[in-house]
Amino acid sequence: MNFDLKKSLRRIKPGQRTLGLARRSDKALPFVSGNIRAGPDLLLDTCVYIDVIQDRIPADVEALFAARRLNHSGIALAELTHLLGRLDPRDHRTEPVCSEISGVISEIRPHRLGSPSLKAMGDAGILAGLASRLAGVESARRQALLNDAMLYLQTIEQGLTLLTRNIREFDWFDQLLPSNRVLFYRQT
């Protein structure tokens, strides 16, 4: 097995953390700005695909897409395909939504699609549990928090930068296990 629990607990230190966790101010966080340049490859959070489908991607983010290589996660793929099964086929809105999602997925290049390692998945359980406890996350949001933690740790282990508009949760992770590998944006 590729997971060392003792090492992960020493790294994340859940037993030493008892104070609450709050989102930092926007001024303390890295947001996509008009000063776009080449840099680390990006890993896209699921919300990015949704914003692309809904045509809510800011111009700065579109420019960033052109300047950097895009990578994709099996975690985001699972969240997107979950919708294909969850949406009611009797609803007239389902078919066009499923078509859009299928189109976005078909554009993913197989060599740019990866997944977190066993180590990252094990660490994600600890990190998500810690964030959940410290921030008082309600039980309905805990699975999504675990998915986000796996995405965050995949980003770190693969040397990528995560692009997301999910500010609160990824800020929590970056406070608990700093990486400086998250880039935020807001919808248009």
SULZIGI-V672910 format. One record per run of one state. SS is the DSSP state (H for helix, E for strand, L for the rest). FROM is the first residue (numbers start at 1). LEN is the number of residues. Records with the same first field share a line. If there is no record, write none. Layout:
SS = FROM-LEN ; FROM-LEN
This chain:
L = 1-4 ; 13-1 ; 17-9 ; 29-2 ; 32-10 ; 45-1 ; 54-5 ; 68-2 ; 87-7 ; 107-3 ; 115-3 ; 136-3 ; 158-3 ; 165-2 ; 177-5 ; 185-4
H = 5-8 ; 14-3 ; 26-3 ; 46-8 ; 59-9 ; 74-13 ; 94-13 ; 110-3 ; 118-18 ; 139-19 ; 167-10
E = 31-1 ; 42-3 ; 70-4 ; 113-2 ; 161-4 ; 182-3
